Amino acid sequence: MSDPSQPAAATSQTATADGEAPPAPPPTQATAASTATAAAKLRFGILGAARIGPDALLKPARSHDEVAVVAVACRDETKGSRYARKYDIPKVYAGARGYYDLLADPDVDVVYNPLPNGLHFEWTMRALHAGKHVLLEKPTTSTAQEARQIFALAEKKGLVVLEAMHSVFHPAMQRVREIVRSGELGRVQSVRVHFGLPSVVSRFLFPGDDVRFQYDLAGGCTMDMGVYSVAVTRYVTGTEHTALEVTSAESTGHPLDPMRIDRGMHATYALPGSDSFTAETTTDWALPGWGPFGLLPSAVKLTAVISLEGGDVEFFNFVVPTVYHSIKVRPKRGGARTEKVYRYADGRGEKSWTTYRYQLEAFVDKVRGRTPWAWIDAETTVTEMEILERVYAKAGLPPRVSPPFQLEAEETTAA
């Protein structure tokens, strides 16, 4: 999750000291390039009629004049056609060869892969062999070794692969990183992250047969929600290239498969070579209720607290800050303050942009050869997967797996 060429830092949206609004920023590199290439859109195809597709790509694409979603592949033709009509997607590929047909489409430049975790590796490798860039849902793969193979192939073919850890791209996340790394409060001492959903909410969000609960598809709470906690811990502290040591991990088993699938996970970490930096993450799909007989639902937990020598920074709602967030800076000396950040310091972005819209902007910039505002590089993704593997091992749960597959002869000779 590097920030190449020191991209513009985010800042809170405040007036100048004399009470006037700051002057409008000059046209940016992205704005100029967008105008010049409006006619040459990046054409996206989606693998699967996924529920995440509208928020992650289809809606953000509407406000990006360099993006067009041109195809969707779905093994169920009825479902795929309904999805395409609803979101105005011109092409539908269906049946057992639907995914292959989409990858073979010369009018598709980019593949968005929101398939279940265990299918990320196979279909991303197939997309790369077909010469497509890939926007890949998190977590990238089931294992670190699979992630290494993906990025090695992408580099060999000159293609872009991005793990869709969308929260990293929002200006609020960038602002927290800026505060923590500025030295204003001294060195980082610890990070505590809590991300949990009340059980009553989970029952509405996840059907009983949800792919998140299936071991054969690399399911588990750590794979689904824990990645966010690991990401914010490393990104805001500038340790995104470090595979943190996992010092402890304790899982709460999911009732459908308690010996292999975690409903929740509590883990602690240490920074290799440091005796002062520690971290702790608590993640849970289904926080139990409280009060008499547990009848009162728990509140959503979405907080990251970074403790430094000179005070704390509390970041509330680090996953979807567009909806609402707060950045509370509490120095040990001096007054506390609260910030809310929706645009970058140079004015880029819009308050209405979601984390996914900021992510799409960065992805298109990277493919177009421009410098994105922030980026998640291969080293960040691979070391993230190493950490997740260590968490499962320390908790005594089996490693995540991907189903085996074999490339077809024509795929190995494709573009």
Helices and strands as residue ranges (DSSP letters): H 29-36, E 42-47, H 53-53, I 54-58, H 59-62, E 67-74, H 77-87, E 91-94, H 98-104, E 110-113, H 117-129, E 133-136, H 144-157, E 161-163, G 166-169, H 171-181, E 188-198, H 199-205, G 211-213, G 215-217, H 221-221, I 222-226, H 227-237, E 245-253, E 262-270, E 278-287, G 292-294, E 301-308, E 311-316, E 326-331, E 337-339, H 355-367, H 378-394, H 409-412
